[in-house]
Amino acid sequence: MSIDTSTGHKDMDYREHTRTYAGFLLMTKVLIISVAAILIGMGIFLVH
């Protein structure tokens, strides 16, 4: 994803904003996969 930040506010730290957003997306993916694994494990070990 490429965003032109040259016309943005001079006090905005766009590099840090982009890094934080990328970290948020990564942790969201990890959380979704973890919850799916827990639910699959519950389905396997608690139902049988």
Secondary structure in CASP SS format (residue, H / E / C, confidence):
PFRMAT SS
TARGET T0000
AUTHOR 0000-0000-0000
METHOD secondary structure of the structure
MODEL  1
M C 1.00
S C 1.00
I C 1.00
D C 1.00
T C 1.00
S C 1.00
T C 1.00
G C 1.00
H C 1.00
K C 1.00
D C 1.00
M C 1.00
D C 1.00
Y H 1.00
R H 1.00
E H 1.00
H H 1.00
T H 1.00
R H 1.00
T H 1.00
Y H 1.00
A H 1.00
G H 1.00
F H 1.00
L H 1.00
L H 1.00
M H 1.00
T H 1.00
K H 1.00
V H 1.00
L H 1.00
I H 1.00
I H 1.00
S H 1.00
V H 1.00
A H 1.00
A H 1.00
I H 1.00
L H 1.00
I H 1.00
G H 1.00
M H 1.00
G H 1.00
I H 1.00
F H 1.00
L C 1.00
V C 1.00
H C 1.00
END
